[in-house]
Amino acid sequence: MKVQVNFKIINSEYNQKYANEFHAGKESESNWKYKWAVAYEIKRQNQFQ
């Protein structure tokens, strides 16, 4: 079994309208969607056969 856990801090100053108008809806260098993000992957083998 494999589980991925994501932790993100949302940037309250992110502007989706600005992203849509000037960057095809994507975040840019001055308009980040998240201030911080990290992902952990946890793998565990099943003990029962």
N, C-alpha and C positions, 0 to 999 in steps of 0.2 A: 504494500500500500504506500502511496506517496501523497503528501499533503503540502500545499504551498500556502504560507501565511504572509500577507502583505500588511505593512504598517505605513501610513501616509499622513503627513501634516498638510492640510489644505491651505493654500495661500489666499487669505481673505481679500487681497487686492487684485486677484486674477480677474480679467475682464474678457468674457467670452465674445462680446460684441466687437471689441477691438481685434481679437483673434480672427473672427469671421471676416472682418473688413480688410485687414491687412496681411493676414498669414494663412489664408485658406482654412480657417477654423482651428488651427493648431497653435500651441503655445510658442512663444518666442523668447529670445534672450532677455528681454525686459518685461515679459508677461508670463511668468511661470505659473502653472496650475497647482503644483505642489511645492512646498518649501523643502520638504524632506521626504524621502521614500526609501524603504528597504524591504527586501523579500527574503524569506527563509524557506528552504525546502526540507521537509522532514521525510525520511525514508524509513520504513520499518518492514522487516520481513515477517511474514505470517509464520507463527510457530507450529500451527496445525497443518497437517498434510491431508 
